[in-house]
Amino acid sequence: MAPRSAGSGKVSRDPVHHPLFARCYARASVTAETRWGMARVRERLLAGLSGRVLEIGAGNGLNFAHYPGTVSEVVAIEPERRLRQLAVEAALRSEVPVDVAPGAAEALPVKSEAFDAVVISLVLCSVRDVPRALGEMRRVLRPGGVVRFFEHGRGGGPAMRLTQRALDRTVWPPLSGGCHLARDPVGALREAGFELGPYRRVSMPEKGPTMPTSFCVLGTAWRPPTEDH
């Protein structure tokens, strides 16, 4: 099933609805581009990609300006209506073709093995079912297809990890659009059957205080070229 553009006026429901968080995120993410160094992270995340790319959880579309010209098409899935509207506006400014569509990571509205690459950026923290979402990523990637990821998760010493778990059990998810602080994105990718390539730990912001959200990882994984069934 092909995705439907968010600008078509035909979208009747939203998989996710966090309007207040979406407004706050949209403002904060723009500030983070320069003050936190996120623009440089996006450039490293997307460098060298080519062919058809599926971006899951596109947010307000800040990745779009960083896709290289070797990318033939980006299908960008964003479940939250306010962020999706902003992503549509960003797609119009993009130098590569971008189609923005509604959908959830756990049930991607695209064909199997249709993409050369999948991009996830600060997504696995907030999906409801991480194994199911990663299973969907494997489904839509061609064999040997690449995953580029930039995710935050658990980190720091015992006190910080305790703080992350405590926040996850209480106030953080409802205040932050379902985000969780103590997940392990690298471990989740490995358990889902992806082959892990090079990855590096990144602190965000690059300079400044360490927060429960600061522990990030930037890297590459692949769907195995051949799989046992």
C-alpha positions, 0 to 999 in steps of 0.5 A: 500500500502506498503512503498518502501525502499529509497534504492531500486532506484525506487523512482521517485519523492519527496514530499519535496525538500529542499536540502540546508536546509537538509544539514544544518539540518543534520549537526546541528542535530548531534551537538544538540545530545550532546550540546543541550541534544537531545539524552536524549530527544529522549530516553524519547520520545521512551522509552517503545514503542513496536510492529509496529511503524510508524515514520513520518518525520524521518529526518536523522534517529537520532531516530533509535538508541534509539528505544527499543528492544520491537519494532518489526519494524519501518516504517520511512517516510521521504519526503526530498531526502537528509535526506532520504538517511542519514536515510537509512544509519542510518537504517543499523546501527539500532538494530531494523528493520527499513524500510525507505520510501518516503511520505508526512504526509498528504498522508501516503503510509501505510495501515489503522490501521496497527501500534501500535504507531506513532512517530513525532519529530519536524514534525508538524511545517513544514507540509503543512496541519496539520489537514490532517496530524493528520487525517492520523495519526489517520487512520494508528493507531490501536484503542487505539494506541499511539502517541509519540511527541516532537514538538516545537511551540509558547511560551514565553511572548507577545514579543516572540510570536509577534516575532514568528508570524512575522518570520512565515509571512516573512523569517522563512519558506523559510529559514527553510524548511517550518518550522513555529514557532507559531503553537500549537502542543498540541492544534492541537492534541486535535482538531484532536480527540486524547486523550492527555496523560502526556506531559511536556514543554521543552526548547531547548537548555536546557541551553543557550539563549532562541530562537524563536525555544526553546519552545518545548513539549514532550508527549503522546497521544492516538487514542481513543479505540472507536470512533463515526462515 
